[in-house]
Amino acid sequence: MPTEIHPRFAFDNSFERELEGLYEPWQATAAPAPRLLALNEQLGAELGLNPAELRSPEGVAILVGNVVAGSATPIAQAYAGHQFGGFSPRLGDGRALLIGELIDTNGRRRDLHLKGSGRTPFARGGDGKAAVGPMLREYIISEALHALGIPTTRSLAVVATGESIHREGMVPGAILTRVAASHLRVGSFQYAANSADQTLLPRLADYAIARHYPQARETNNPYLTLVELVMDAQASLVAKWMQVGFIHGVMNTDNVTISGESIDFGPCAFMDAYDPETVFSSIDHTGRYAFGNQPTITQWNLARFAETLLPLIDNDTDHSIEVATDLLKSFPQRFRANWLDGMRAKLGIGDVHDHDAELIDDFLAILKEQHLDYTLSFRALSDRLRGSEPTTETFTDSPAFAQWTQRWHARLPSQPRAVTADAMDKVNPLYIARNHIVEQALETATNGDLGAFEALVEAIRSPFTERAGMNTFTQQAPAEFAGYRTFCGT
């Protein structure tokens, strides 16, 4: 029988209680010698947990699933998904478990979830385990996005399991303890819509509304409103990704959350030189999830979500299709409005002008033509406003750039240029999780040295404020990183 310790883990289990048919009860595979590698103390405190207790042997045992604490009821969630356009009716948590739900210190319900905790009934040929490198990557990327103000799942801890697992060679295993507003995905709805249990889809939809969008209940058509609210959340999320040059890398429908949080950081990366066709994922052979394709793919994924809800939107299928299609047609405009607002701020523009999109697009065209670093180029603009020589990135003098600069200056607010530059620096990061630095940190951490990983996490947690001794984190990738590829880690 599992041992109950630390009653402060006051788990509630609404998913398990209300959504029978969408999970399988399961237990984590025992980790033989768990050892804490990284603990997010700030997040732990936010969850009402004691960091000292989490660091104890008993706490670490909970973080890997060796011990089931309090009222936790571990389950493997079921979901389906379109993976690179092809539909798989049964995916699910093949190497993950939902431990339970906590109410954090702000009154928000949060999932506590394990990744790499062993095979489940949904495993598809894999070993159910995870390696140190990919789990630390998820920690880094999720903390980077959070610091940038982008909705994301968070990493509470990474724990080495004390065993070696086979990937390209033998590597040390690890488990990630993840926190999320929920793990409801578009794929969850696809699974429910294909279930023989006719009650599962309405139960799931009502659960999603109650948990994330209770305001939908006050509308004439709550299920159509649910589509609209999820669409708005995803439009805002992906606009924020695009504003900072983030590429998710595997935007399958099972990786699209109903809450609007970023989730599942496998072959993801931040773009170096600006190019909308940038792809980092080693498994994205056609560029389906390239940087510039992310908004279009999001709309496609949302269409798959809306399809699942057609029977609930209206008994008349034709009418359901009509109203859902009309709603989905508005996605490009909603995304563009979010994106333009953020890009105006990045350029120091406070008001709205009809030609702003052209100004922004022309600047991006210059970045692409001159192969300039996306992140550092915006910081270079604020340096120029201060009258100082840019210390981060330089633009090749050209008639196009000179003309663009004149147009840009004409759009800036009537205030001291230094004030505008300071405002730009509050939205344009200086420190991001640069690919070559991430790879170096993961390599050394895999070999037992966490120093580079810890230094990188410290840098990205304050991405906007320049600090002494951190020039390393603004250096561009060496030439050998051209054609860099990331891997999902499974």
Secondary structure, 3 states (H helix, E strand, C coil): CCCCCCCCCCCECHHHHHCCCCEEECCCCCCCCCEEEEECHHHHHHCCCCHHHHHCHHHHHHHCCCCCCCCCCCEEECCCEEECCEEECCCCCCCEEEEEEEECCCCCEEEEEEECECCCCCCCCCCCECEHHHHHHHHHHHHHHHHCCCCECEEEEEEEEEEEEECCCEEEEEEEEEEECCCCEHHHHHHHHCCCCCCHHHHHHHHHHHHHCHHHHHCCCHHHHHHHHHHHHHHHHHHHHHHHCEECCCCCHHHCECCCCECCCCCCEECCECCCCCCCECCCCCCCCCHHHHHHHHHHHHHHHHHHHHHHHCCCHHHHHHHHHHHHCCHHHHHHHHHHHHHHHHCCCCCCCCCHHHHHHHHHHHHHHCCCEHHHHHHHHHHHHCCCCCCCCCCCCCHHHHHHHHHHHHHCCCCCHHHHHHHHHCCCCCCCCCHHHHHHHHHHHHCCCCHHHHHHHHHHCCCCCCCCCCHHHHCCCCHHHCCCCECCCC
